[in-house]
Each structure stands twice: as structure tokens, then as C-alpha cells.
Amino acid sequence: MISEKGLEINPEDFPQFDSVIIICQWQKFCKHPGSGISPIARDFYANVYEHEGNQINVRGKVITFDNHAINHFYELPDIEDDDYH
């Protein structure tokens, strides 16, 4: 969990959170991204309004940000026809 967002969980106090994270395979998703990601994230959000087909150019790289690309990055399964598609 990202402490900057105000959520700090001690795994010893709430073991059920750890088990849900493990069952859902969210370890990579819940990992703190580190400080180096902030400038790139700002560039992404600055350019996202000019996207075409869920792709934008950030620092010379084409970034795809559809649900399949996000799930692939976080090593999560694709869920077809979910409420958030």
C-alpha cells in the first residue's frame, strides 16, 4: 500500500489483507512504485488528453494504456465484460 495516500497497514495487525493480496496476485500492484516514477507519471498525465486509441507518446515512447496493457504490466488476468471495461 502506498503510505503517501494515507493507508498504512501493518500486516501483523491485518493478516486478512495480506491473504487477499496473495490470493488475487496483487503483490506487484500493491508495491510502492518508488520515487523515480513521479516525473514520468506527470508527463503521462500531461499528454493523456491528446491520446488516440488509448496510446500516447511519453518521452519518445508510445505508451498503451488500455485495460489489457495495464493488466499485463501488473501481471493480472484479463477479465472480459467487467463493469469497468
PDB file of N, CA, C and O in Angstrom:
ATOM      1  N   MET A   1       0.838  -1.173   0.000  1.00  0.00           N
ATOM      2  CA  MET A   1       0.000   0.000   0.000  1.00  0.00           C
ATOM      3  C   MET A   1       0.888   1.243   0.000  1.00  0.00           C
ATOM      4  O   MET A   1       1.968   1.227   0.591  1.00  0.00           O
ATOM      5  N   ILE A   2       0.465   2.282  -0.631  1.00  0.00           N
ATOM      6  CA  ILE A   2       1.273   3.488  -0.749  1.00  0.00           C
ATOM      7  C   ILE A   2       0.967   4.405   0.430  1.00  0.00           C
ATOM      8  O   ILE A   2      -0.145   4.913   0.570  1.00  0.00           O
ATOM      9  N   SER A   3       1.977   4.606   1.275  1.00  0.00           N
ATOM     10  CA  SER A   3       1.765   5.366   2.510  1.00  0.00           C
ATOM     11  C   SER A   3       1.398   6.813   2.242  1.00  0.00           C
ATOM     12  O   SER A   3       0.701   7.422   3.054  1.00  0.00           O
ATOM     13  N   GLU A   4       1.848   7.391   1.115  1.00  0.00           N
ATOM     14  CA  GLU A   4       1.514   8.783   0.806  1.00  0.00           C
ATOM     15  C   GLU A   4       0.019   8.992   0.610  1.00  0.00           C
ATOM     16  O   GLU A   4      -0.473  10.114   0.734  1.00  0.00           O
ATOM     17  N   LYS A   5      -0.688   7.944   0.311  1.00  0.00           N
ATOM     18  CA  LYS A   5      -2.131   8.032   0.115  1.00  0.00           C
ATOM     19  C   LYS A   5      -2.885   7.868   1.435  1.00  0.00           C
ATOM     20  O   LYS A   5      -4.116   7.861   1.433  1.00  0.00           O
ATOM     21  N   GLY A   6      -2.183   7.736   2.552  1.00  0.00           N
ATOM     22  CA  GLY A   6      -2.825   7.683   3.850  1.00  0.00           C
ATOM     23  C   GLY A   6      -3.251   6.291   4.286  1.00  0.00           C
ATOM     24  O   GLY A   6      -4.036   6.156   5.224  1.00  0.00           O
ATOM     25  N   LEU A   7      -2.757   5.268   3.636  1.00  0.00           N
ATOM     26  CA  LEU A   7      -3.122   3.913   4.007  1.00  0.00           C
ATOM     27  C   LEU A   7      -1.868   3.168   4.419  1.00  0.00           C
ATOM     28  O   LEU A   7      -1.062   2.766   3.580  1.00  0.00           O
ATOM     29  N   GLU A   8      -1.717   2.991   5.712  1.00  0.00           N
ATOM     30  CA  GLU A   8      -0.589   2.226   6.220  1.00  0.00           C
ATOM     31  C   GLU A   8      -1.153   1.048   6.989  1.00  0.00           C
ATOM     32  O   GLU A   8      -1.894   1.219   7.957  1.00  0.00           O
ATOM     33  N   ILE A   9      -0.799  -0.132   6.555  1.00  0.00           N
ATOM     34  CA  ILE A   9      -1.329  -1.344   7.162  1.00  0.00           C
ATOM     35  C   ILE A   9      -0.174  -2.181   7.668  1.00  0.00           C
ATOM     36  O   ILE A   9       0.739  -2.520   6.915  1.00  0.00           O
ATOM     37  N   ASN A  10      -0.219  -2.506   8.921  1.00  0.00           N
ATOM     38  CA  ASN A  10       0.749  -3.423   9.494  1.00  0.00           C
ATOM     39  C   ASN A  10       0.229  -4.834   9.232  1.00  0.00           C
ATOM     40  O   ASN A  10      -0.831  -5.198   9.741  1.00  0.00           O
ATOM     41  N   PRO A  11       0.955  -5.638   8.447  1.00  0.00           N
ATOM     42  CA  PRO A  11       0.470  -6.982   8.114  1.00  0.00           C
ATOM     43  C   PRO A  11       0.168  -7.842   9.331  1.00  0.00           C
ATOM     44  O   PRO A  11      -0.679  -8.733   9.266  1.00  0.00           O
ATOM     45  N   GLU A  12       0.856  -7.583  10.445  1.00  0.00           N
ATOM     46  CA  GLU A  12       0.591  -8.366  11.654  1.00  0.00           C
ATOM     47  C   GLU A  12      -0.770  -8.019  12.251  1.00  0.00           C
ATOM     48  O   GLU A  12      -1.424  -8.872  12.851  1.00  0.00           O
ATOM     49  N   ASP A  13      -1.201  -6.754  12.084  1.00  0.00           N
ATOM     50  CA  ASP A  13      -2.497  -6.336  12.618  1.00  0.00           C
ATOM     51  C   ASP A  13      -3.663  -6.764  11.727  1.00  0.00           C
ATOM     52  O   ASP A  13      -4.766  -7.003  12.218  1.00  0.00           O
ATOM     53  N   PHE A  14      -3.418  -6.860  10.419  1.00  0.00           N
ATOM     54  CA  PHE A  14      -4.480  -7.175   9.467  1.00  0.00           C
ATOM     55  C   PHE A  14      -4.017  -8.279   8.508  1.00  0.00           C
ATOM     56  O   PHE A  14      -3.810  -8.016   7.323  1.00  0.00           O
ATOM     57  N   PRO A  15      -3.856  -9.480   8.995  1.00  0.00           N
ATOM     58  CA  PRO A  15      -3.354 -10.555   8.122  1.00  0.00           C
ATOM     59  C   PRO A  15      -4.302 -10.872   6.962  1.00  0.00           C
ATOM     60  O   PRO A  15      -3.873 -11.411   5.942  1.00  0.00           O
ATOM     61  N   GLN A  16      -5.579 -10.543   7.112  1.00  0.00           N
ATOM     62  CA  GLN A  16      -6.526 -10.830   6.032  1.00  0.00           C
ATOM     63  C   GLN A  16      -6.206 -10.009   4.781  1.00  0.00           C
ATOM     64  O   GLN A  16      -6.491 -10.466   3.674  1.00  0.00           O
ATOM     65  N   PHE A  17      -5.626  -8.819   4.917  1.00  0.00           N
ATOM     66  CA  PHE A  17      -5.248  -8.025   3.745  1.00  0.00           C
ATOM     67  C   PHE A  17      -4.149  -8.720   2.959  1.00  0.00           C
ATOM     68  O   PHE A  17      -4.198  -8.795   1.731  1.00  0.00           O
ATOM     69  N   ASP A  18      -3.164  -9.222   3.677  1.00  0.00           N
ATOM     70  CA  ASP A  18      -2.081  -9.940   3.003  1.00  0.00           C
ATOM     71  C   ASP A  18      -2.614 -11.156   2.260  1.00  0.00           C
ATOM     72  O   ASP A  18      -2.191 -11.433   1.138  1.00  0.00           O
ATOM     73  N   SER A  19      -3.537 -11.880   2.876  1.00  0.00           N
ATOM     74  CA  SER A  19      -4.051 -13.080   2.216  1.00  0.00           C
ATOM     75  C   SER A  19      -4.859 -12.718   0.972  1.00  0.00           C
ATOM     76  O   SER A  19      -4.791 -13.437  -0.025  1.00  0.00           O
ATOM     77  N   VAL A  20      -5.619 -11.628   1.004  1.00  0.00           N
ATOM     78  CA  VAL A  20      -6.376 -11.193  -0.175  1.00  0.00           C
ATOM     79  C   VAL A  20      -5.418 -10.774  -1.282  1.00  0.00           C
ATOM     80  O   VAL A  20      -5.626 -11.114  -2.447  1.00  0.00           O
ATOM     81  N   ILE A  21      -4.377 -10.042  -0.926  1.00  0.00           N
ATOM     82  CA  ILE A  21      -3.378  -9.607  -1.910  1.00  0.00           C
ATOM     83  C   ILE A  21      -2.720 -10.817  -2.558  1.00  0.00           C
ATOM     84  O   ILE A  21      -2.501 -10.825  -3.769  1.00  0.00           O
ATOM     85  N   ILE A  22      -2.407 -11.826  -1.780  1.00  0.00           N
ATOM     86  CA  ILE A  22      -1.762 -13.024  -2.311  1.00  0.00           C
ATOM     87  C   ILE A  22      -2.742 -13.834  -3.164  1.00  0.00           C
ATOM     88  O   ILE A  22      -2.384 -14.288  -4.251  1.00  0.00           O
ATOM     89  N   ILE A  23      -3.964 -14.016  -2.686  1.00  0.00           N
ATOM     90  CA  ILE A  23      -4.968 -14.783  -3.444  1.00  0.00           C
ATOM     91  C   ILE A  23      -5.248 -14.128  -4.790  1.00  0.00           C
ATOM     92  O   ILE A  23      -5.368 -14.817  -5.803  1.00  0.00           O
ATOM     93  N   CYS A  24      -5.353 -12.811  -4.807  1.00  0.00           N
ATOM     94  CA  CYS A  24      -5.661 -12.079  -6.046  1.00  0.00           C
ATOM     95  C   CYS A  24      -4.421 -11.803  -6.891  1.00  0.00           C
ATOM     96  O   CYS A  24      -4.522 -11.257  -7.990  1.00  0.00           O
ATOM     97  N   GLN A  25      -3.257 -12.181  -6.378  1.00  0.00           N
ATOM     98  CA  GLN A  25      -1.976 -11.969  -7.056  1.00  0.00           C
ATOM     99  C   GLN A  25      -1.732 -10.483  -7.325  1.00  0.00           C
ATOM    100  O   GLN A  25      -1.349 -10.101  -8.431  1.00  0.00           O
ATOM    101  N   TRP A  26      -1.957  -9.651  -6.309  1.00  0.00           N
ATOM    102  CA  TRP A  26      -1.802  -8.201  -6.415  1.00  0.00           C
ATOM    103  C   TRP A  26      -0.483  -7.704  -5.844  1.00  0.00           C
ATOM    104  O   TRP A  26      -0.350  -6.505  -5.598  1.00  0.00           O
ATOM    105  N   GLN A  27       0.495  -8.570  -5.622  1.00  0.00           N
ATOM    106  CA  GLN A  27       1.743  -8.147  -4.993  1.00  0.00           C
ATOM    107  C   GLN A  27       2.397  -7.012  -5.771  1.00  0.00           C
ATOM    108  O   GLN A  27       2.804  -6.010  -5.182  1.00  0.00           O
ATOM    109  N   LYS A  28       2.500  -7.158  -7.069  1.00  0.00           N
ATOM    110  CA  LYS A  28       3.144  -6.113  -7.872  1.00  0.00           C
ATOM    111  C   LYS A  28       2.288  -4.850  -7.884  1.00  0.00           C
ATOM    112  O   LYS A  28       2.823  -3.742  -7.847  1.00  0.00           O
ATOM    113  N   PHE A  29       0.972  -5.004  -7.936  1.00  0.00           N
ATOM    114  CA  PHE A  29       0.057  -3.874  -7.946  1.00  0.00           C
ATOM    115  C   PHE A  29       0.158  -3.053  -6.659  1.00  0.00           C
ATOM    116  O   PHE A  29       0.039  -1.829  -6.695  1.00  0.00           O
ATOM    117  N   CYS A  30       0.376  -3.717  -5.530  1.00  0.00           N
ATOM    118  CA  CYS A  30       0.412  -3.035  -4.230  1.00  0.00           C
ATOM    119  C   CYS A  30       1.802  -2.551  -3.836  1.00  0.00           C
ATOM    120  O   CYS A  30       1.958  -1.866  -2.826  1.00  0.00           O
ATOM    121  N   LYS A  31       2.800  -2.900  -4.622  1.00  0.00           N
ATOM    122  CA  LYS A  31       4.168  -2.496  -4.307  1.00  0.00           C
ATOM    123  C   LYS A  31       4.341  -0.995  -4.528  1.00  0.00           C
ATOM    124  O   LYS A  31       3.799  -0.443  -5.485  1.00  0.00           O
ATOM    125  N   HIS A  32       5.091  -0.338  -3.654  1.00  0.00           N
ATOM    126  CA  HIS A  32       5.361   1.087  -3.786  1.00  0.00           C
ATOM    127  C   HIS A  32       6.152   1.322  -5.064  1.00  0.00           C
ATOM    128  O   HIS A  32       7.146   0.635  -5.298  1.00  0.00           O
ATOM    129  N   PRO A  33       5.736   2.282  -5.904  1.00  0.00           N
ATOM    130  CA  PRO A  33       6.400   2.458  -7.195  1.00  0.00           C
ATOM    131  C   PRO A  33       7.785   3.076  -7.129  1.00  0.00           C
ATOM    132  O   PRO A  33       8.540   2.978  -8.096  1.00  0.00           O
ATOM    133  N   GLY A  34       8.138   3.700  -6.033  1.00  0.00           N
ATOM    134  CA  GLY A  34       9.451   4.338  -5.938  1.00  0.00           C
ATOM    135  C   GLY A  34       9.401   5.775  -6.414  1.00  0.00           C
ATOM    136  O   GLY A  34       8.446   6.184  -7.074  1.00  0.00           O
ATOM    137  N   SER A  35      10.420   6.536  -6.084  1.00  0.00           N
ATOM    138  CA  SER A  35      10.415   7.972  -6.363  1.00  0.00           C
ATOM    139  C   SER A  35      10.666   8.302  -7.830  1.00  0.00           C
ATOM    140  O   SER A  35      10.259   9.371  -8.286  1.00  0.00           O
ATOM    141  N   GLY A  36      11.317   7.429  -8.578  1.00  0.00           N
ATOM    142  CA  GLY A  36      11.650   7.714  -9.970  1.00  0.00           C
ATOM    143  C   GLY A  36      10.455   7.750 -10.899  1.00  0.00           C
ATOM    144  O   GLY A  36      10.573   8.233 -12.025  1.00  0.00           O
ATOM    145  N   ILE A  37       9.327   7.263 -10.472  1.00  0.00           N
ATOM    146  CA  ILE A  37       8.155   7.178 -11.333  1.00  0.00           C
ATOM    147  C   ILE A  37       7.409   8.515 -11.424  1.00  0.00           C
ATOM    148  O   ILE A  37       6.676   8.728 -12.391  1.00  0.00           O
ATOM    149  N   SER A  38       7.565   9.397 -10.477  1.00  0.00           N
ATOM    150  CA  SER A  38       6.781  10.637 -10.442  1.00  0.00           C
ATOM    151  C   SER A  38       6.944  11.519 -11.677  1.00  0.00           C
ATOM    152  O   SER A  38       5.930  11.949 -12.226  1.00  0.00           O
ATOM    153  N   PRO A  39       8.153  11.816 -12.147  1.00  0.00           N
ATOM    154  CA  PRO A  39       8.269  12.661 -13.345  1.00  0.00           C
ATOM    155  C   PRO A  39       7.644  12.018 -14.578  1.00  0.00           C
ATOM    156  O   PRO A  39       7.036  12.707 -15.396  1.00  0.00           O
ATOM    157  N   ILE A  40       7.786  10.724 -14.713  1.00  0.00           N
ATOM    158  CA  ILE A  40       7.198  10.037 -15.862  1.00  0.00           C
ATOM    159  C   ILE A  40       5.682  10.053 -15.759  1.00  0.00           C
ATOM    160  O   ILE A  40       4.992  10.249 -16.759  1.00  0.00           O
ATOM    161  N   ALA A  41       5.162   9.849 -14.558  1.00  0.00           N
ATOM    162  CA  ALA A  41       3.704   9.892 -14.367  1.00  0.00           C
ATOM    163  C   ALA A  41       3.169  11.281 -14.698  1.00  0.00           C
ATOM    164  O   ALA A  41       2.103  11.399 -15.303  1.00  0.00           O
ATOM    165  N   ARG A  42       3.879  12.322 -14.318  1.00  0.00           N
ATOM    166  CA  ARG A  42       3.439  13.691 -14.654  1.00  0.00           C
ATOM    167  C   ARG A  42       3.415  13.901 -16.160  1.00  0.00           C
ATOM    168  O   ARG A  42       2.482  14.503 -16.690  1.00  0.00           O
ATOM    169  N   ASP A  43       4.441  13.407 -16.853  1.00  0.00           N
ATOM    170  CA  ASP A  43       4.465  13.511 -18.315  1.00  0.00           C
ATOM    171  C   ASP A  43       3.301  12.745 -18.930  1.00  0.00           C
ATOM    172  O   ASP A  43       2.682  13.217 -19.884  1.00  0.00           O
ATOM    173  N   PHE A  44       3.003  11.577 -18.395  1.00  0.00           N
ATOM    174  CA  PHE A  44       1.880  10.781 -18.894  1.00  0.00           C
ATOM    175  C   PHE A  44       0.580  11.573 -18.770  1.00  0.00           C
ATOM    176  O   PHE A  44      -0.158  11.714 -19.745  1.00  0.00           O
ATOM    177  N   TYR A  45       0.302  12.087 -17.580  1.00  0.00           N
ATOM    178  CA  TYR A  45      -0.951  12.820 -17.362  1.00  0.00           C
ATOM    179  C   TYR A  45      -0.999  14.122 -18.154  1.00  0.00           C
ATOM    180  O   TYR A  45      -2.078  14.565 -18.548  1.00  0.00           O
ATOM    181  N   ALA A  46       0.140  14.730 -18.389  1.00  0.00           N
ATOM    182  CA  ALA A  46       0.163  15.960 -19.188  1.00  0.00           C
ATOM    183  C   ALA A  46      -0.207  15.679 -20.640  1.00  0.00           C
ATOM    184  O   ALA A  46      -0.771  16.542 -21.313  1.00  0.00           O
ATOM    185  N   ASN A  47       0.101  14.493 -21.122  1.00  0.00           N
ATOM    186  CA  ASN A  47      -0.151  14.146 -22.517  1.00  0.00           C
ATOM    187  C   ASN A  47      -1.399  13.304 -22.744  1.00  0.00           C
ATOM    188  O   ASN A  47      -1.787  13.094 -23.893  1.00  0.00           O
ATOM    189  N   VAL A  48      -2.026  12.825 -21.709  1.00  0.00           N
ATOM    190  CA  VAL A  48      -3.119  11.863 -21.864  1.00  0.00           C
ATOM    191  C   VAL A  48      -4.334  12.462 -22.582  1.00  0.00           C
ATOM    192  O   VAL A  48      -5.091  11.728 -23.218  1.00  0.00           O
ATOM    193  N   TYR A  49      -4.529  13.756 -22.493  1.00  0.00           N
ATOM    194  CA  TYR A  49      -5.678  14.370 -23.159  1.00  0.00           C
ATOM    195  C   TYR A  49      -5.540  14.358 -24.675  1.00  0.00           C
ATOM    196  O   TYR A  49      -6.530  14.524 -25.389  1.00  0.00           O
ATOM    197  N   GLU A  50      -4.334  14.164 -25.169  1.00  0.00           N
ATOM    198  CA  GLU A  50      -4.087  14.157 -26.606  1.00  0.00           C
ATOM    199  C   GLU A  50      -3.911  12.732 -27.139  1.00  0.00           C
ATOM    200  O   GLU A  50      -3.206  12.525 -28.126  1.00  0.00           O
ATOM    201  N   HIS A  51      -4.536  11.769 -26.502  1.00  0.00           N
ATOM    202  CA  HIS A  51      -4.335  10.374 -26.905  1.00  0.00           C
ATOM    203  C   HIS A  51      -5.217   9.992 -28.091  1.00  0.00           C
ATOM    204  O   HIS A  51      -6.267  10.583 -28.342  1.00  0.00           O
ATOM    205  N   GLU A  52      -4.745   8.987 -28.798  1.00  0.00           N
ATOM    206  CA  GLU A  52      -5.508   8.395 -29.894  1.00  0.00           C
ATOM    207  C   GLU A  52      -5.483   6.887 -29.714  1.00  0.00           C
ATOM    208  O   GLU A  52      -4.411   6.283 -29.692  1.00  0.00           O
ATOM    209  N   GLY A  53      -6.646   6.277 -29.585  1.00  0.00           N
ATOM    210  CA  GLY A  53      -6.712   4.821 -29.468  1.00  0.00           C
ATOM    211  C   GLY A  53      -6.031   4.270 -28.238  1.00  0.00           C
ATOM    212  O   GLY A  53      -5.395   3.218 -28.305  1.00  0.00           O
ATOM    213  N   ASN A  54      -6.149   4.955 -27.115  1.00  0.00           N
ATOM    214  CA  ASN A  54      -5.536   4.536 -25.852  1.00  0.00           C
ATOM    215  C   ASN A  54      -4.018   4.418 -25.943  1.00  0.00           C
ATOM    216  O   ASN A  54      -3.419   3.560 -25.294  1.00  0.00           O
ATOM    217  N   GLN A  55      -3.393   5.284 -26.751  1.00  0.00           N
ATOM    218  CA  GLN A  55      -1.934   5.352 -26.846  1.00  0.00           C
ATOM    219  C   GLN A  55      -1.509   6.811 -26.807  1.00  0.00           C
ATOM    220  O   GLN A  55      -2.164   7.677 -27.388  1.00  0.00           O
ATOM    221  N   ILE A  56      -0.396   7.075 -26.110  1.00  0.00           N
ATOM    222  CA  ILE A  56       0.187   8.416 -26.093  1.00  0.00           C
ATOM    223  C   ILE A  56       1.692   8.297 -26.203  1.00  0.00           C
ATOM    224  O   ILE A  56       2.258   7.220 -26.019  1.00  0.00           O
ATOM    225  N   ASN A  57       2.328   9.402 -26.501  1.00  0.00           N
ATOM    226  CA  ASN A  57       3.780   9.458 -26.599  1.00  0.00           C
ATOM    227  C   ASN A  57       4.312  10.136 -25.340  1.00  0.00           C
ATOM    228  O   ASN A  57       3.980  11.287 -25.059  1.00  0.00           O
ATOM    229  N   VAL A  58       5.136   9.417 -24.585  1.00  0.00           N
ATOM    230  CA  VAL A  58       5.759   9.953 -23.374  1.00  0.00           C
ATOM    231  C   VAL A  58       7.258   9.760 -23.497  1.00  0.00           C
ATOM    232  O   VAL A  58       7.755   8.634 -23.540  1.00  0.00           O
ATOM    233  N   ARG A  59       7.971  10.879 -23.551  1.00  0.00           N
ATOM    234  CA  ARG A  59       9.438  10.862 -23.638  1.00  0.00           C
ATOM    235  C   ARG A  59       9.930   9.981 -24.792  1.00  0.00           C
ATOM    236  O   ARG A  59      10.894   9.228 -24.652  1.00  0.00           O
ATOM    237  N   GLY A  60       9.247  10.093 -25.926  1.00  0.00           N
ATOM    238  CA  GLY A  60       9.675   9.380 -27.115  1.00  0.00           C
ATOM    239  C   GLY A  60       9.226   7.930 -27.215  1.00  0.00           C
ATOM    240  O   GLY A  60       9.580   7.236 -28.168  1.00  0.00           O
ATOM    241  N   LYS A  61       8.450   7.467 -26.242  1.00  0.00           N
ATOM    242  CA  LYS A  61       7.949   6.094 -26.275  1.00  0.00           C
ATOM    243  C   LYS A  61       6.435   6.122 -26.382  1.00  0.00           C
ATOM    244  O   LYS A  61       5.775   6.953 -25.759  1.00  0.00           O
ATOM    245  N   VAL A  62       5.891   5.215 -27.169  1.00  0.00           N
ATOM    246  CA  VAL A  62       4.441   5.079 -27.270  1.00  0.00           C
ATOM    247  C   VAL A  62       3.966   4.206 -26.110  1.00  0.00           C
ATOM    248  O   VAL A  62       4.421   3.076 -25.936  1.00  0.00           O
ATOM    249  N   ILE A  63       3.051   4.748 -25.330  1.00  0.00           N
ATOM    250  CA  ILE A  63       2.517   4.052 -24.164  1.00  0.00           C
ATOM    251  C   ILE A  63       1.068   3.684 -24.444  1.00  0.00           C
ATOM    252  O   ILE A  63       0.249   4.552 -24.749  1.00  0.00           O
ATOM    253  N   THR A  64       0.755   2.408 -24.341  1.00  0.00           N
ATOM    254  CA  THR A  64      -0.619   1.934 -24.474  1.00  0.00           C
ATOM    255  C   THR A  64      -1.199   1.809 -23.078  1.00  0.00           C
ATOM    256  O   THR A  64      -0.569   1.235 -22.190  1.00  0.00           O
ATOM    257  N   PHE A  65      -2.401   2.345 -22.877  1.00  0.00           N
ATOM    258  CA  PHE A  65      -2.979   2.308 -21.537  1.00  0.00           C
ATOM    259  C   PHE A  65      -4.406   1.782 -21.522  1.00  0.00           C
ATOM    260  O   PHE A  65      -5.251   2.282 -20.780  1.00  0.00           O
ATOM    261  N   ASP A  66      -4.673   0.774 -22.342  1.00  0.00           N
ATOM    262  CA  ASP A  66      -5.986   0.129 -22.252  1.00  0.00           C
ATOM    263  C   ASP A  66      -5.955  -0.915 -21.134  1.00  0.00           C
ATOM    264  O   ASP A  66      -4.908  -1.163 -20.537  1.00  0.00           O
ATOM    265  N   ASN A  67      -7.110  -1.523 -20.857  1.00  0.00           N
ATOM    266  CA  ASN A  67      -7.188  -2.454 -19.734  1.00  0.00           C
ATOM    267  C   ASN A  67      -6.262  -3.662 -19.917  1.00  0.00           C
ATOM    268  O   ASN A  67      -5.727  -4.172 -18.932  1.00  0.00           O
ATOM    269  N   HIS A  68      -6.064  -4.125 -21.137  1.00  0.00           N
ATOM    270  CA  HIS A  68      -5.181  -5.269 -21.360  1.00  0.00           C
ATOM    271  C   HIS A  68      -3.723  -4.911 -21.069  1.00  0.00           C
ATOM    272  O   HIS A  68      -3.000  -5.715 -20.480  1.00  0.00           O
ATOM    273  N   ALA A  69      -3.285  -3.727 -21.469  1.00  0.00           N
ATOM    274  CA  ALA A  69      -1.903  -3.305 -21.217  1.00  0.00           C
ATOM    275  C   ALA A  69      -1.651  -3.127 -19.721  1.00  0.00           C
ATOM    276  O   ALA A  69      -0.593  -3.504 -19.218  1.00  0.00           O
ATOM    277  N   ILE A  70      -2.616  -2.559 -19.017  1.00  0.00           N
ATOM    278  CA  ILE A  70      -2.464  -2.356 -17.570  1.00  0.00           C
ATOM    279  C   ILE A  70      -2.424  -3.703 -16.852  1.00  0.00           C
ATOM    280  O   ILE A  70      -1.584  -3.917 -15.979  1.00  0.00           O
ATOM    281  N   ASN A  71      -3.328  -4.608 -17.218  1.00  0.00           N
ATOM    282  CA  ASN A  71      -3.324  -5.936 -16.601  1.00  0.00           C
ATOM    283  C   ASN A  71      -2.020  -6.674 -16.892  1.00  0.00           C
ATOM    284  O   ASN A  71      -1.487  -7.359 -16.018  1.00  0.00           O
ATOM    285  N   HIS A  72      -1.508  -6.540 -18.100  1.00  0.00           N
ATOM    286  CA  HIS A  72      -0.237  -7.195 -18.450  1.00  0.00           C
ATOM    287  C   HIS A  72       0.906  -6.639 -17.603  1.00  0.00           C
ATOM    288  O   HIS A  72       1.741  -7.398 -17.112  1.00  0.00           O
ATOM    289  N   PHE A  73       0.945  -5.323 -17.430  1.00  0.00           N
ATOM    290  CA  PHE A  73       2.009  -4.709 -16.639  1.00  0.00           C
ATOM    291  C   PHE A  73       1.994  -5.212 -15.200  1.00  0.00           C
ATOM    292  O   PHE A  73       3.042  -5.524 -14.634  1.00  0.00           O
ATOM    293  N   TYR A  74       0.797  -5.290 -14.609  1.00  0.00           N
ATOM    294  CA  TYR A  74       0.674  -5.722 -13.213  1.00  0.00           C
ATOM    295  C   TYR A  74       0.556  -7.239 -13.079  1.00  0.00           C
ATOM    296  O   TYR A  74       0.328  -7.755 -11.985  1.00  0.00           O
ATOM    297  N   GLU A  75       0.713  -7.956 -14.211  1.00  0.00           N
ATOM    298  CA  GLU A  75       0.648  -9.418 -14.209  1.00  0.00           C
ATOM    299  C   GLU A  75      -0.674  -9.921 -13.642  1.00  0.00           C
ATOM    300  O   GLU A  75      -0.704 -10.856 -12.842  1.00  0.00           O
ATOM    301  N   LEU A  76      -1.759  -9.290 -14.063  1.00  0.00           N
ATOM    302  CA  LEU A  76      -3.106  -9.663 -13.644  1.00  0.00           C
ATOM    303  C   LEU A  76      -3.850 -10.288 -14.816  1.00  0.00           C
ATOM    304  O   LEU A  76      -3.534  -9.997 -15.970  1.00  0.00           O
ATOM    305  N   PRO A  77      -4.824 -11.132 -14.543  1.00  0.00           N
ATOM    306  CA  PRO A  77      -5.585 -11.725 -15.641  1.00  0.00           C
ATOM    307  C   PRO A  77      -6.543 -10.706 -16.242  1.00  0.00           C
ATOM    308  O   PRO A  77      -7.009  -9.795 -15.558  1.00  0.00           O
ATOM    309  N   ASP A  78      -6.827 -10.869 -17.521  1.00  0.00           N
ATOM    310  CA  ASP A  78      -7.844 -10.036 -18.166  1.00  0.00           C
ATOM    311  C   ASP A  78      -9.218 -10.573 -17.790  1.00  0.00           C
ATOM    312  O   ASP A  78      -9.443 -11.783 -17.788  1.00  0.00           O
ATOM    313  N   ILE A  79     -10.118  -9.677 -17.477  1.00  0.00           N
ATOM    314  CA  ILE A  79     -11.494 -10.046 -17.163  1.00  0.00           C
ATOM    315  C   ILE A  79     -12.369  -9.401 -18.226  1.00  0.00           C
ATOM    316  O   ILE A  79     -12.497  -8.178 -18.285  1.00  0.00           O
ATOM    317  N   GLU A  80     -12.957 -10.222 -19.050  1.00  0.00           N
ATOM    318  CA  GLU A  80     -13.799  -9.709 -20.136  1.00  0.00           C
ATOM    319  C   GLU A  80     -15.159  -9.295 -19.587  1.00  0.00           C
ATOM    320  O   GLU A  80     -15.688  -9.915 -18.665  1.00  0.00           O
ATOM    321  N   ASP A  81     -15.707  -8.249 -20.163  1.00  0.00           N
ATOM    322  CA  ASP A  81     -17.064  -7.772 -19.856  1.00  0.00           C
ATOM    323  C   ASP A  81     -17.271  -7.439 -18.386  1.00  0.00           C
ATOM    324  O   ASP A  81     -18.339  -7.699 -17.833  1.00  0.00           O
ATOM    325  N   ASP A  82     -16.244  -6.860 -17.746  1.00  0.00           N
ATOM    326  CA  ASP A  82     -16.441  -6.426 -16.357  1.00  0.00           C
ATOM    327  C   ASP A  82     -17.120  -5.056 -16.360  1.00  0.00           C
ATOM    328  O   ASP A  82     -17.275  -4.439 -17.413  1.00  0.00           O
ATOM    329  N   ASP A  83     -17.517  -4.592 -15.195  1.00  0.00           N
ATOM    330  CA  ASP A  83     -18.243  -3.320 -15.085  1.00  0.00           C
ATOM    331  C   ASP A  83     -17.361  -2.118 -15.373  1.00  0.00           C
ATOM    332  O   ASP A  83     -17.879  -1.022 -15.583  1.00  0.00           O
ATOM    333  N   TYR A  84     -16.050  -2.287 -15.388  1.00  0.00           N
ATOM    334  CA  TYR A  84     -15.144  -1.164 -15.542  1.00  0.00           C
ATOM    335  C   TYR A  84     -14.505  -1.104 -16.916  1.00  0.00           C
ATOM    336  O   TYR A  84     -13.670  -0.234 -17.161  1.00  0.00           O
ATOM    337  N   HIS A  85     -14.870  -2.000 -17.818  1.00  0.00           N
ATOM    338  CA  HIS A  85     -14.290  -2.030 -19.164  1.00  0.00           C
ATOM    339  C   HIS A  85     -14.595  -0.728 -19.857  1.00  0.00           C
ATOM    340  O   HIS A  85     -14.200  -0.534 -21.007  1.00  0.00           O
TER     341      HIS A  85
END
